Each structure stands twice: as structure tokens, then as C-alpha cells.
Amino acid sequence: MDTVHSTIELLEDGMPRILPPSENGVFQAVLTLPEANAALVSAISAFIDRPVRSVMLRQNVLPSRDIAAKQEEHDINCVVDGEDGDQCGVEMQAHKMEGDNLGNDHRNAKWRSIFNLCDLHSNQPGRGKRYGDYSRSYQVMVCNYRAFTAGSRLVERYTMRTPEGTELCDAITAVFIDLTKAEGIASKPVCEMADIEQWAVFFALADDPAYRRVISEIAKTKEGIAVANETLQQISQNPDERARYRSRRIALLDREHDLAAARADVREEYEPIIAQKDVEIADKVAKIAGKDAEIAGKDAEIEALRAQLKSQSTSED
């Protein structure tokens, strides 16, 4: 599994001293706890690349307190700059989706993003509105792994455009943020980092002692990250939050174990069948090759007879 962390400092219980903000539940808590509103405003502004004055959470106003909750539930759904403002859905993709890898360019995650974006946009109240009056919708995927095989940028933004670049509309925007770029960004002077770069460094590396100085410098220059970092420190000291994190981690490990066991069971059941089928196919291929050789021999005999008949015909003439 891809990771952006290097040397995580562990406590006696084997847990990180500072919980990783790139983990779904921690990510959501850092941005949606009531005391973290300034962090949420700053992060959303960086995610959608425009000034944001206020952010109103909806549906999942507070992070889930159910320790058995699936990680897919940890999304942020919000409206910016007023009740009728543009809407934004944010998801921390902490782990690769099942079946996704660099070989298929993580298309499941990308298709999921488009599904979520279209669902978000089409579920707006529409009575009495013209289509041009609908709010714009953003779907942000913060990926804790490399999601684009050909891309090398921290942020990929997609709107509806023709191949030549002509825009149909700016009603929907899909945003992908690649946290694997954070270590390279962290080597830059903080004063040269863009807002989204600072947030990427925070989410990817705030739990790594090797980057504690960089995180501290970023927090001094950006209020939103200072609030997020303080919230992260408080969460990491809270026994209940650590228990929730441990429960989610165990649930993830259990799921990965079950998937591995299921794959092993499938292999054990079907590999003998596949091996037998391979033998049968090899036998049929050998028989076909024999028939091909026999046909080639017959063709050669026919050609020889044709040549003989042609020679006799020429002699008689």
C-alpha cells in the first residue's frame, strides 16, 4: 500500500503519538468539530481555489461517533458563503478502493468521484429555479496515494470542456489532491508554498516527527492550519478519539484479512479446475497443430498433383 509517511513516532500501545490526519475519521474531526470552523473555511478555500468567507456544514455536521462506522461515511458536505451558496463535497480517500491500482489508473475512485459529484449537483432543490441559477458543485477527493499514473501535479481539476478547451459550463468541478507529493513540497521554504501545498503537507505529514518543525512554521503563517493542528493535538490526547481510531484501524485490518482469505479460498477452489482446463486446452491445441500439419501435407500433395497434370498436359500438346 502506498504511503507518504516515513518515521511515525509510536507510543507504548503501538499507536501513533499524533493521529494521522489522512485517516478518514481523524480528517473529518479535524475539519468539522465546532471549534475547527476556521480550519474548515481555510481548507475549503484551498480545495476549490477561491476565496471563501464562511462554510456551513450540512447532513454530517459532526463527525461520526460510531466506532463501527464504515470509512466511506466520513465525508464533508458543506455550502460556502451563505445558505444558497455553492456546495462542496470532500472525501479523504485514505486507502485505495478495492480493485484499484496504478495499472488501471485508479478508475474506480475517479468514477466514484463523478457519481458523487453528479448526485450532489442534481439533488439541489429545483422548484422555481432556472438551470442557470443552480449553485455550482465541487467534489474534492484528497487521495493518500498516487491516483494518476501519468500525472505529476499536486492538484488535478476537471470541468466540462471540449478536447480543444472550450468550456461548456463551470457548474461542476471535480478536484483530486495527491498527498504523495507532500514530502517534496515540504522541502520548500514555507513562504513559497501555496495554500493548497501547505494543507497537503499538513494532512500528509502532521503526525510525522520528522516534519514537526515544518508543520509548526506553516501553522505560524496560516491561522486555519494552526486551528487544525491544535484540534489534531487535542484529538490525539483524547482516549476516546484514540479508541475510535484504533477501532477503525482494526476494522480495516479485519476487512483486508477477510478479502485476503476470500481470495485464498477462491484460489484453492478454482486453481485445480483451472489447471485441468489448461491441460485440456493444451491437448486440444496439440491436436489442432497435428491437424494443421496433416492439412499442410495434403495441400502439398494436391499441389504436386496439379504440377504433374500440368506437365502431362504440356507434353501431349
C-alpha positions in Angstrom: 0.0 0.0 0.0 1.3 3.4 -0.9 2.1 5.8 2.0 3.5 9.2 2.5 4.8 8.7 6.0 8.4 7.9 6.9 9.1 7.5 10.6 5.9 7.6 12.7 6.5 8.0 16.5 4.6 5.3 18.4 3.5 5.1 22.0 3.7 2.1 24.2 0.4 0.9 22.9 1.7 0.9 19.4 -0.5 3.8 18.4 0.9 7.0 16.7 1.7 9.8 19.2 -0.1 12.1 16.9 -3.0 10.5 15.0 -2.7 10.8 11.2 -5.0 13.5 9.8 -5.0 11.5 6.5 -7.1 8.8 8.2 -10.8 9.2 7.4 -12.2 9.7 10.9 -9.4 12.0 12.1 -9.6 14.0 8.8 -13.3 14.6 9.4 -12.9 15.5 13.0 -10.1 18.0 12.4 -12.3 19.9 10.0 -15.8 19.5 11.3 -15.6 19.8 15.1 -17.3 23.0 16.2 -14.0 24.6 17.3 -12.4 23.8 13.9 -14.6 26.1 11.8 -11.7 28.4 10.9 -9.7 25.4 9.7 -12.7 24.2 7.6 -13.1 27.6 5.9 -9.4 27.8 5.1 -9.2 24.2 3.8 -12.3 24.5 1.6 -10.9 27.8 0.1 -7.7 25.9 -0.8 -9.5 22.9 -2.1 -11.7 24.8 -4.5 -9.1 27.5 -5.3 -11.2 30.6 -4.5 -11.7 32.9 -1.5 -14.3 31.6 1.0 -15.8 33.7 3.7 -17.9 31.1 5.5 -18.7 27.4 5.4 -21.9 25.8 6.6 -21.9 22.1 7.2 -24.9 20.0 6.4 -26.1 16.4 6.9 -23.0 15.3 8.7 -22.5 18.4 10.9 -20.4 16.5 13.4 -18.0 13.6 12.8 -19.5 10.1 13.4 -19.1 8.8 16.9 -20.0 5.3 15.9 -16.7 3.3 16.3 -18.1 0.7 13.9 -18.9 3.3 11.1 -17.5 2.5 7.7 -14.8 4.8 6.5 -16.9 5.7 3.4 -19.2 7.6 5.7 -16.5 10.1 6.6 -17.4 12.8 4.0 -17.7 16.5 4.4 -20.8 18.1 2.8 -21.0 21.8 3.0 -22.2 25.1 1.5 -19.9 28.1 1.1 -20.8 31.7 1.6 -24.4 31.5 2.6 -27.3 29.1 2.7 -27.8 29.3 -1.1 -24.1 29.3 -1.9 -22.0 26.9 -3.9 -21.8 23.4 -2.5 -18.8 21.2 -1.9 -18.3 17.6 -1.0 -15.0 16.5 0.3 -13.8 12.9 0.8 -10.5 11.7 2.2 -9.6 8.6 0.2 -7.2 7.2 2.8 -6.9 3.8 1.2 -7.1 2.6 -2.4 -10.5 1.3 -3.4 -10.9 -2.4 -3.9 -9.6 -3.3 -7.4 -7.8 0.0 -7.9 -4.1 0.2 -8.7 -1.7 2.1 -11.0 -2.4 -0.4 -13.7 -6.0 0.7 -14.1 -5.2 4.3 -13.1 -7.5 4.1 -10.1 -10.5 4.5 -12.2 -12.9 3.2 -9.5 -12.1 6.2 -7.3 -12.4 8.6 -10.2 -15.8 7.1 -11.3 -16.9 7.3 -7.7 -16.0 10.9 -7.6 -18.0 11.7 -10.7 -21.0 9.8 -9.3 -20.8 11.7 -6.0 -20.4 15.0 -7.9 -23.4 14.4 -10.2 -25.5 13.2 -7.2 -24.6 16.3 -5.2 -25.4 18.7 -8.1 -28.7 17.0 -9.2 -30.1 16.8 -5.7 -30.4 20.6 -5.3 -33.9 22.0 -4.7 -35.0 23.0 -8.2 -38.6 24.2 -8.0 -38.9 27.8 -9.4 -35.3 27.9 -10.5 -33.8 28.3 -13.9 -31.0 25.9 -14.7 -28.5 28.7 -14.7 -29.5 29.7 -11.2 -28.4 26.4 -9.6 -25.4 26.5 -7.3 -22.1 25.3 -8.5 -20.9 21.9 -7.1 -17.4 20.7 -6.2 -16.3 17.2 -5.4 -12.9 17.0 -3.8 -11.0 13.7 -3.4 -8.0 14.0 -1.1 -6.0 10.9 -2.0 -3.5 9.4 0.3 -1.9 7.6 -2.6 -0.8 8.3 -6.2 -4.1 8.3 -8.1 -2.9 9.3 -11.6 -0.3 7.3 -13.4 0.6 10.0 -15.9 0.2 13.0 -13.7 2.8 14.7 -11.6 0.8 17.6 -10.2 -0.4 18.0 -6.7 -3.9 19.0 -7.8 -5.9 17.9 -10.8 -9.1 19.9 -11.6 -11.7 18.9 -14.1 -14.7 20.9 -15.5 -16.8 20.2 -18.6 -14.7 21.2 -21.6 -14.2 20.0 -25.2 -10.9 18.4 -26.2 -9.9 21.9 -27.5 -10.5 23.5 -24.2 -13.9 25.2 -24.8 -15.9 25.2 -21.6 -19.5 24.0 -21.7 -20.1 25.4 -18.2 -18.5 25.7 -14.8 -21.4 24.2 -12.9 -19.5 21.1 -11.7 -15.8 20.7 -10.9 -14.0 17.5 -9.8 -10.8 18.0 -7.8 -8.2 15.4 -6.9 -5.4 16.2 -4.5 -2.4 13.8 -4.4 -0.9 13.7 -0.9 2.1 11.7 -2.1 3.6 14.9 -3.4 3.7 16.4 0.2 7.2 15.2 1.1 8.7 17.0 -2.0 6.7 20.2 -1.1 7.9 20.1 2.5 11.4 20.8 1.4 10.4 24.2 0.0 10.5 27.4 2.2 7.1 27.8 3.8 6.8 31.3 2.4 6.9 29.9 -1.1 4.2 27.3 -0.5 0.8 27.9 -2.0 -2.2 27.4 0.3 -3.1 24.0 -1.1 0.5 22.9 -0.7 0.5 23.9 3.0 -2.7 21.9 3.5 -1.3 18.9 1.7 1.8 18.9 3.9 -0.3 19.1 7.0 -2.7 16.3 6.1 0.1 14.0 4.9 2.8 14.7 7.4 1.4 16.3 10.6 1.8 13.0 12.5 5.5 12.5 11.5 8.0 13.8 14.0 10.5 14.4 11.1 8.2 17.2 9.8 7.2 18.7 13.2 9.3 21.9 12.5 7.8 22.4 9.1 4.2 21.9 10.4 5.0 24.4 13.2 6.2 27.0 10.7 3.2 26.5 8.5 0.9 26.9 11.5 2.5 30.2 12.3 1.7 31.6 8.9 -1.8 30.2 8.4 -4.5 30.5 11.0 -6.6 27.7 9.6 -3.8 25.2 9.8 -2.9 26.5 13.3 -6.5 25.7 14.3 -6.4 22.3 12.6 -3.1 21.4 14.2 -4.4 22.4 17.6 -7.5 20.3 17.1 -5.4 17.4 15.9 -3.2 17.6 19.1 -6.3 17.6 21.3 -7.8 14.6 19.4 -4.6 12.7 19.7 -4.6 13.3 23.5 -8.2 12.2 23.9 -8.5 8.5 25.0 -12.0 8.2 23.3 -10.7 9.5 20.0 -7.7 7.2 20.1 -10.1 4.3 20.9 -12.2 5.2 17.9 -9.1 5.4 15.7 -8.0 2.0 16.9 -11.4 0.6 16.3 -11.4 1.9 12.7 -7.9 0.6 12.1 -8.8 -2.9 13.4 -12.0 -2.9 11.3 -9.8 -2.0 8.2 -7.3 -4.8 9.0 -10.2 -7.2 9.5 -11.7 -6.3 6.2 -8.3 -6.7 4.4 -7.9 -10.1 6.2 -11.3 -11.2 5.1 -10.6 -10.1 1.5 -7.3 -12.0 1.5 -8.9 -15.1 3.0 -11.7 -14.9 0.4 -9.1 -14.7 -2.4 -7.2 -17.6 -0.9 -10.4 -19.7 -0.7 -11.2 -18.9 -4.4 -7.7 -19.8 -5.5 -7.9 -23.1 -3.5 -11.2 -24.0 -5.0 -10.6 -23.0 -8.6 -6.9 -23.4 -9.2 -7.2 -27.2 -9.7 -10.1 -26.7 -12.1 -8.1 -24.1 -14.0 -5.0 -26.4 -14.1 -7.2 -29.2 -15.5 -8.7 -26.8 -18.1 -5.2 -25.7 -19.0 -4.2 -29.4 -19.6 -7.3 -29.9 -21.8 -6.7 -26.7 -23.8 -3.0 -27.7 -24.3 -4.2 -31.2 -25.5 -6.7 -29.5 -27.9 -4.0 -27.1 -29.2 -1.7 -30.1 -29.8 -4.4 -31.9 -31.7 -5.2 -28.8 -33.8 -1.5 -28.4 -34.6 -1.5 -32.1 -35.7 -4.5 -31.4 -37.9 -2.8 -28.3 -39.3 0.3 -30.4 -40.2 -1.9 -33.0 -41.8 -3.8 -30.4 -43.9 -0.5 -28.8 -44.9 0.7 -32.2 -46.1 -2.5 -32.8 -48.1 -2.1 -29.3 -49.6 1.4 -30.2 -50.7 0.2 -33.4 -52.3 -2.5 -31.5 -54.2 0.0 -29.0 -55.4 2.3 -31.9 -56.6 -0.6 -33.5 -58.5 -1.5 -30.2 -60.1 2.1 -29.7 -61.2 2.1 -33.3 -62.6 -1.1 -32.9 -64.5 0.1 -29.6 -65.9 3.3 -31.2 -67.1 1.4 -34.1 -68.8 -0.9 -31.6 -70.5 2.1 -29.7 -71.8 3.7 -32.9 -73.1 0.6 -34.0 -75.0 0.4 -30.7 -76.7 
